[in-house]
Amino acid sequence: MNQITFEIENKKDVNLLISIAEKLGIKKYVVSKSITKEKDSKDLFKIIDAGVDISNFGDPSQWQRETRKDRNLNLRIR
């Protein structure tokens, strides 16, 4: 299987390309919206750069102890 990606700004061109693909017998295609505006991408990068507050996850060591309390990790299998 091969995959081709087109970036099309005009909605009419998208419809034309889909009709051509259907005439060629291509039955599987995906139409998705992409971020083309610089302002939109800047807003997304601001969100990414802000990060998240991980304080709500609690103590990872405590989670490990609770999750693995049924296992004895000190035994060596020979």
Secondary structure, DSSP 4 states (H G I P E B T S, - for coil): ----------HHHHHHHHHHHHHTT------------HHHHHHHHHHHHH---GGGG--HHHHHHHHTTT--TT----
